[in-house]
Amino acid sequence: MTAGRAISKIPAEGMQPDGVAQNDQARSRVIHALDGTVVLLLSRLRPAYWPWGWHRTAFGSWLPHQAPGLTFIKTLGSGRDGGFGLMPSPSHQAMFCVFDSDTAAQNFIDQSSLVDRYRHRSEELFIATLRAASVRGSWDGMSLVATASLSGDSPVATLTRASIRAPAAAAFWRLAPAAQSGLHHAEGCDLATGMGEAPFLRQATFSLWRNTAAMEAYARHGAHLDAIRAAWKHQFFSESMFVRFLPVRLQGQWKGRVYD
């Protein structure tokens, strides 16, 4: 669900490994590209607030929080222990937001009643402020304008999300565990979490890397590369988006690590 105005329209590029042809449907789709700042929130809720979190996951994207400058919002569940799998977590969830300026994003973090509720109801809360450096594909018809640049040794965050075609779901989930296991053990990966907009069919992964070389070493080898090649060869996805972000600010705590 989007709010606000689209900045421009561009054809979706899709996400594909080297040597794999791009989906014709994705190539011809016209999407809205938003120029702005991304806020990603990860929460591990206290048990007393699990029902509140389930309600947020179920209805948060359909009845979105209103905030100045907010142009796109998704409320997401997660796999067990914040991972990527078929077993849902009762405590872990995420929120992905796009704002039309750095100021609007920071005001949301500092002043929003919704973020304040997460702070008081979470055992751990992590908030990343991000600027897109490269973008392929779309999310519910939304894409991002790449406005940041990455140096060779700068940290990089990535978001991979996909709408999985129902006939391809079984094949996708057969390949997913090996790829995700490799992610959690990858050299240079400081944070990785699975996120789900809907069970089985609308999935996303967020990860934070020490540098681009570490991220590409994982992405271009092993089980992850095999999974992506299969996904594009057999057209697993009806829509997908891959973004590399420059982390502007990281704050809070996640899996025992304190940021900022």
Salt bridges, closest charged atoms under 4 A:
ASP18 OD2 - ARG220 NH1 3.18
ASP24 OD1 - ARG27 NH2 1.91
ASP35 OD1 - ARG131 NH2 3.76
ASP102 OD1 - ARG131 NH1 3.73
ASP116 OD1 - HIS120 ND1 3.52
GLU123 OE1 - ARG44 NH1 2.76
GLU124 OE1 - ARG44 NE 3.39
ASP140 OD2 - LYS74 NZ 2.42
ASP140 OD1 - ARG202 NH2 2.61
GLU187 OE2 - ARG210 NH1 3.91
ASP190 OD1 - ARG210 NE 2.91
ASP190 OD1 - ARG257 NH1 3.79
GLU197 OE2 - LYS74 NZ 2.66
GLU197 OE1 - ARG202 NH2 3.10
GLU216 OE2 - ARG244 NH2 3.10
GLU239 OE1 - ARG161 NH1 3.37
ASP260 OD2 - ARG249 NH2 3.00
